[in-house]
Amino acid sequence: CPMGSYNDLYCTTGDGLLVQELLAGEEYSVNFVSTGGRHYLTDAQRYDKGPCFRILQTEWVVPDPAVVQYGKRVLDVLGVREGASHLEIMVTLERGPVLVELNARIAGGSTSLVSQKAIV
């Protein structure tokens, strides 16, 4: 798409542009279920996005405890107390874990079944 325009999943176009810092490191999808302000890890995956930032491969992992603790702190700071949450966290050499995005929802794709089972 030309700079300044985009096509989304609904085939609409827009003229806004969001710029995000380019981070180097390993990216993780980390999913939690929270109740009463306590956060429980349901699953995690490591992404390989390749040069075009499209997910080429994912692998189920047990993340480093620092990634899990960072995710829990993010949820606390943002006031997430109940329900599912999906975080994407990049672990950089310079800064350690860095939040890429957070969605207060069940993760998409094949991981949603894992989160749904954890909620029940």
C-alpha angles and dihedrals in degrees: 000000000000116000110274096026132076143176119224132196090278094055094246124136131218141180101224124106129198117203118204129187113259107238126194119211142063117322122213134192105214121186129196140179115211132199127172089355093302115121124213122193110231101178145329137207134192115225129217104196101172126208096310095051093245117133106256098171141000129197129194109241144172098236125222109275088242089064092050093047091048090052091050091050090051090052091049094048092049092048099244105161106153137034139013126327135187119204130183112205128183116206107211128188092229102044107014116224116012125184113241097174144338128204121186092219143082112287117259129240123025093339094068091078090057092052092044091054090049091054095052 
